[in-house]
């Protein structure tokens, strides 16, 4: 079975499930007993597969991890309670005081806040224009350990120079972390650009229904962990390709305890089965909405990689199956932001991304408010900017709703 959806739908079943179930059941136990004490010790020491304690391993969560690895064409995945937990614990596990990180400046607000917190703790972060590999290269220092980018920026939809940065990181021995949340494994697989680690917020498109929080880090097998000085001696055994993800699991997930609950893992796993179907509809809707807004006389600008005037339109076309389901637009000066938003009836005034429902939010006043006006200005975030996460509704209804909201 080679098709994307076919693999995901049958992944649990083909791995073998208790009692002939087609879905991995929800295992709520946090403890796992053994008849043989030597076997218990071997599992704890990593010499034998098995389950130790629910904070770091659970059968339902493990089934989801295997599914994400298949989706990303990766080697191994570790799941977390949220996407932010995945990023934060990976950084904690792999970086030390005095290290340097190069990050995209066009960054999700909460990730930006997290990186600023790491900077206070002694991990220096340089924010650069990641649409240019030259900007990334210019920021690299002898202390640089890691480059972090998102596939498509939120909310202005800049498309990262993913291939070129991947080649640069491979040539210079840098860990290359690609956050694939905005595209999902269906639209893009970062394995194609030599990503070392891939981040996904499972809350978004993979789960898809806005009913479960989750995050994941996937090891892609492209980075030489055997040459990485920050791997602890305890984890320098077995296949060196697994050393990084093992340390993330042990020093990140186990020690911080940002665990994904079994019930949430089940919701996400079931949601993942329809990822391709949902993304096809959402991306088609987003393209139609973007074209409609671009032609509207009460809209000043539209940001969507599927529009030919977008600065990275060609790059998006080459990299991604579709241009994504996120767009943003600036209202004309004559349109009152608050009145426009309050008149929306089908589109929900809410945060979050990747839901089946279309969601809209005034960016500068909410999710990017804490950044302050100077940083928002550097990112091109105007006070009239509205981000739209496009859902699966009938597109005509979405257009009618926006049209009537203009008044």
Buried (B, 14 or more C-beta within 10 A) or exposed (E): EEEBBEBBBEBBEEEEBEEEEEBBBBBEEEEBEBEEEEEBEBBEEBEEEBBBEBBBBBBBBBBBBBBBBBBBBBBBBBBBBBBBBBBBBBBBBBBEEEBBBBBBBBBBBBBBEBBEEBBEEEBBBBBBBBBBBEBBBEBBEEEBBBBBBBBBBBBBBBBBBBBBBBBBBBEEEBBBBBBBBBBBBBBBBBBEBBBBBBBBBBBBBBBBBBEBBBBBBBBBBBBBBEEBEBBEEEBBEEEBBBBBBBBBBBBBBBBBEBBBBBEBBBBBBBBBBBBBEBBBBBBBBBBBBBBBBBEBEBBBBBBBBBBEEBEBBEBBBEBBBBBBBBBBBBBEEEBEBEEBBEBBEBBBEBEBBBBBBBBBBBBBEBBBEEBEEEBBEEBBBBEBBBBBBBBBBEBEEBBEBBEEBBE
